[in-house]
């Protein structure tokens, strides 16, 4: 079973579209869309386990130019 999460991203002004395009190409990202509201981009991602998810977010997603803040929300099945 894979671990899935939503990653809520705030970007620099005017960078949402380019951030979403860049993140969409990252392995493990299944969807990346620019949105309106308190966050600029919402990403759906998956990994084999929580450690892999953390590495994906810290090493790959947060390295994209134009990101100012991320919030990772793992999906739970209650």
Secondary structure as UniProt FT lines:
FT   STRAND          3..11
FT   TURN            13..14
FT   HELIX           16..24
FT   TURN            27..28
FT   STRAND          29..34
FT   STRAND          41..47
FT   HELIX           50..55
FT   HELIX           56..61
FT   TURN            62..63
FT   TURN            65..66
FT   STRAND          67..74
//
